[in-house]
Amino acid sequence: MRRIETNGYSLEVGSLLDSSFSELLSTKYATSKKIIIVDENTHEHCLSYLITNFEALSESEIVVLTPGEDSKQMSLTYNIWEALTEYGVTRYDLIINLGGGVITDMGGFIASCYKRGCDFINIPTSLLAMVDASIGGKTGINLGHFKNQIGVFSNPVALYIDRLFLDTLPEEEMLSGFAEMLKHGLISDEALFHDVCAQIDEPDELSYELLVRCIEVKNEVVKKDPLEDGHRKILNFGHTVGHAIEGHYMNTHPLSHGHAVAIGMVLEAYVSVKMVGLSQESYDLIEKSILSKYPIPKFSNEDIQLMIEMMQNDKKNRAGKIKCCLLPKIGSCTYDHTVTSEMFLETLMHFKNKQVNLN
Ligand SMILES: NC(=O)c1ccc[n+]([C@@H]2O[C@H](COP(=O)([O-])OP(=O)(O)OC[C@H]3O[C@@H](n4cnc5c(N)ncnc54)[C@H](O)[C@@H]3O)[C@@H](O)[C@H]2O)c1
């Protein structure tokens, strides 16, 4: 069991059975109601493991959501707050988020606002949530097409990362998680980038060692800057374009979050060559490593305009200017660059001949 130092909560990586989870349930939360939030997939594949192995959870209330980004919205959040009220949940009770990033983001937000804050535990079950979404205290929901527009910073009381849950994760969701692992390498550790690239073709062999290296990148960044006043912004590399792509295609050809971010990283690396001197050789390596795994969907000139409009509404912008993270070199990232709409237009036009029909 690997215990990682955080901003004040337990982060344990290894088998849940060897973790402090059982003791926490039988001490601090011995008399608390337990509510487990899952989606239909984690209900099917992950919940029974928890209920069977942890007697204290046998009487839990289970809240089940439809899988996917569409669930991360206010009307369902409202319904869950109503359900918690019906169950008589108090602020001394415990919410357990068992799922991917949608469940940890939304469940964390639900717990943090309910009765001005109720304790929650994250047990991420997707690779993306293990290496990224469940760490760092960002919780929230979408507002229409705008990603994570409503939310609060709030940490769980504990975060348990058990690789076992990945056994049932579909291949494309593994790929989505690998995209954020690639990002961790690109922004802070060139060797990690290469090691993750090499691992993508053998997802079943993903080791705790590589997981821990990625978790530590995220954890170290958020420890230094928990509220994203500065340094933490580097975690947004690939996300200015990625969120626009993910939002734009949400209703027509939904892409996983990681897939959209992977494409975003290539396009933002292209901008990095023009603006912060990323070498052409490094750029070529990034493009080749990423686009072979994460193809770009077909887009029209109208799509380009709409995606640029979404970037103009990005949360990271200041004074009407699009702010973006860029890579001076692989393993190093700088933030708060103002990138013009014209630059993004030129970049998206450049990629028109690299699109693939995903249908
Ligand atoms: N808070 C943050 O810092 C942060 C960072 C990155 C991403 N995010 C958010 O995370 C979300 C994406 O997370 P995600 O990719 O995990 O999405 P997700 O929660 O939708 O999970 C992806 C899919 O995998 C399924 N799944 C999850 N675990 C499974 C398992 N063990 N077995 C079988 N199926 C399983 C889910 O049901 C879903 O269909 C986005 O909403 C994004 O905005 C948040």
Ligand as a Chemical Component Dictionary entry (heavy atoms), coordinates in Angstrom:
data_LIG
# 
_chem_comp.id                   LIG 
_chem_comp.type                 NON-POLYMER 
_chem_comp.pdbx_formal_charge   0 
_chem_comp.three_letter_code    LIG 
# 
loop_
_chem_comp_atom.comp_id 
_chem_comp_atom.atom_id 
_chem_comp_atom.alt_atom_id 
_chem_comp_atom.type_symbol 
_chem_comp_atom.charge 
_chem_comp_atom.model_Cartn_x 
_chem_comp_atom.model_Cartn_y 
_chem_comp_atom.model_Cartn_z 
_chem_comp_atom.pdbx_ordinal 
LIG N1  N1  N 0  -11.993 17.216 -11.245 1  
LIG C1  C1  C 0  -10.965 17.173 -12.045 2  
LIG O1  O1  O 0  -9.873  17.650 -11.720 3  
LIG C2  C2  C 0  -11.109 16.494 -13.379 4  
LIG C3  C3  C 0  -9.976  16.208 -14.142 5  
LIG C4  C4  C 0  -10.149 15.517 -15.329 6  
LIG C5  C5  C 0  -11.419 15.134 -15.743 7  
LIG N2  N2  N 1  -12.488 15.457 -14.984 8  
LIG C6  C6  C 0  -13.830 15.058 -15.386 9  
LIG O2  O2  O 0  -13.891 13.636 -15.414 10 
LIG C7  C7  C 0  -14.893 13.233 -16.330 11 
LIG C8  C8  C 0  -14.351 12.129 -17.192 12 
LIG O3  O3  O 0  -14.041 11.045 -16.366 13 
LIG P1  P1  P 0  -14.143 9.551  -16.912 14 
LIG O4  O4  O 0  -13.433 9.441  -18.178 15 
LIG O5  O5  O -1 -13.789 8.646  -15.803 16 
LIG O6  O6  O 0  -15.695 9.454  -17.287 17 
LIG P2  P2  P 0  -16.904 8.573  -16.731 18 
LIG O7  O7  O 0  -17.100 8.777  -15.306 19 
LIG O8  O8  O 0  -18.054 8.863  -17.633 20 
LIG O9  O9  O 0  -16.412 7.077  -16.955 21 
LIG C9  C9  C 0  -16.198 6.620  -18.244 22 
LIG C10 C10 C 0  -17.040 5.369  -18.545 23 
LIG O10 O10 O 0  -16.432 4.271  -17.902 24 
LIG C11 C11 C 0  -17.408 3.576  -17.126 25 
LIG N3  N3  N 0  -16.699 2.966  -16.006 26 
LIG C12 C12 C 0  -16.042 3.611  -15.021 27 
LIG N4  N4  N 0  -15.416 2.714  -14.254 28 
LIG C13 C13 C 0  -15.703 1.486  -14.743 29 
LIG C14 C14 C 0  -15.297 0.171  -14.402 30 
LIG N5  N5  N 0  -14.443 -0.075 -13.395 31 
LIG N6  N6  N 0  -15.788 -0.848 -15.132 32 
LIG C15 C15 C 0  -16.607 -0.618 -16.202 33 
LIG N7  N7  N 0  -16.991 0.602  -16.594 34 
LIG C16 C16 C 0  -16.523 1.649  -15.863 35 
LIG C17 C17 C 0  -18.411 4.632  -16.762 36 
LIG O11 O11 O 0  -19.650 4.067  -16.445 37 
LIG C18 C18 C 0  -18.474 5.441  -18.041 38 
LIG O12 O12 O 0  -19.309 4.809  -18.961 39 
LIG C19 C19 C 0  -15.280 14.458 -17.128 40 
LIG O13 O13 O 0  -16.543 14.899 -16.683 41 
LIG C20 C20 C 0  -14.204 15.480 -16.776 42 
LIG O14 O14 O 0  -14.675 16.796 -16.816 43 
LIG C21 C21 C 0  -12.354 16.110 -13.806 44 
# 
loop_
_chem_comp_bond.comp_id 
_chem_comp_bond.atom_id_1 
_chem_comp_bond.atom_id_2 
_chem_comp_bond.value_order 
_chem_comp_bond.pdbx_ordinal 
LIG N1  C1  SING 1  
LIG C1  O1  DOUB 2  
LIG C1  C2  SING 3  
LIG C2  C3  SING 4  
LIG C2  C21 DOUB 5  
LIG C3  C4  DOUB 6  
LIG C4  C5  SING 7  
LIG C5  N2  DOUB 8  
LIG N2  C6  SING 9  
LIG N2  C21 SING 10 
LIG C6  O2  SING 11 
LIG C6  C20 SING 12 
LIG O2  C7  SING 13 
LIG C7  C8  SING 14 
LIG C7  C19 SING 15 
LIG C8  O3  SING 16 
LIG O3  P1  SING 17 
LIG P1  O4  DOUB 18 
LIG P1  O5  SING 19 
LIG P1  O6  SING 20 
LIG O6  P2  SING 21 
LIG P2  O7  DOUB 22 
LIG P2  O8  SING 23 
LIG P2  O9  SING 24 
LIG O9  C9  SING 25 
LIG C9  C10 SING 26 
LIG C10 O10 SING 27 
LIG C10 C18 SING 28 
LIG O10 C11 SING 29 
LIG C11 N3  SING 30 
LIG C11 C17 SING 31 
LIG N3  C12 SING 32 
LIG N3  C16 SING 33 
LIG C12 N4  DOUB 34 
LIG N4  C13 SING 35 
LIG C13 C14 SING 36 
LIG C13 C16 DOUB 37 
LIG C14 N5  SING 38 
LIG C14 N6  DOUB 39 
LIG N6  C15 SING 40 
LIG C15 N7  DOUB 41 
LIG N7  C16 SING 42 
LIG C17 O11 SING 43 
LIG C17 C18 SING 44 
LIG C18 O12 SING 45 
LIG C19 O13 SING 46 
LIG C19 C20 SING 47 
LIG C20 O14 SING 48 
# 
